[in-house]
Amino acid sequence: MPTYELTLQGFKFPRNLENHKANFRFVVDLRYLDSEGTFSTAQAILPGLDTFWECDKGKSHEPNYVRGPEEASWTTFDMNRVDPWDKLIFMLPVSRLHSIQFKVFDVNRTDGWDKIKNVLSSISGSLFDDFKTVIPGMLGNATDDMKSYLLKKWAGGDAILYKQSVQFTEQIQGAHKTSGNYEIHFHVRSIEN
């Protein structure tokens, strides 16, 4: 069974987006078939619950500032400023990739809720794993849906700037992108064990 690595390669957002809205966090859901042929979902928050990608021109001194050059009607991420750790979306063994969905949030800067999220982020993975183990089969994929919902809330609330999916076809490996008012470029490769 192959292990797939999915990495962020680029992000484009509208050039005219107001500076105070140019701070981003992504929630990513990956649907796949596991080794037993069971349909599953994995979730990720990029760059993480405890940070975000800053693109406000007035915040260029911040360590999480990643605003890149402008291209026609777009502004981009400077991918050289994005830490390699934060570029990794997923790395997991799967029998087949089905689809991936990206949700882009305008993140409000640090507040009291962020302090709660920081505590919860350290325990959330084990809580969800324990929940799925303790109550097997009762909720089916609902636990994945609940996890996705809570991660969305922790990542930025209800204000989604952009939401788009890509369904994988015959050509899984290689470059992919979402389209629309924002663009997310990502790469998929199979890693030999």
WOCORNOR-V148769 format. One record per helix or strand of 3 or more residues. SS is the DSSP state (A for helix, B for strand). FROM is the first residue (numbers start at 1). TO is the last residue. If there is no record, write none. Layout:
SS&FROM&TO, SS&FROM&TO
//
This chain:
B&3&14, A&19&21, B&23&33, B&39&46, A&57&59, B&67&71, B&74&77, A&84&87, B&88&93, B&96&106, A&112&134, A&142&155, B&160&167, B&174&177, B&183&191
//
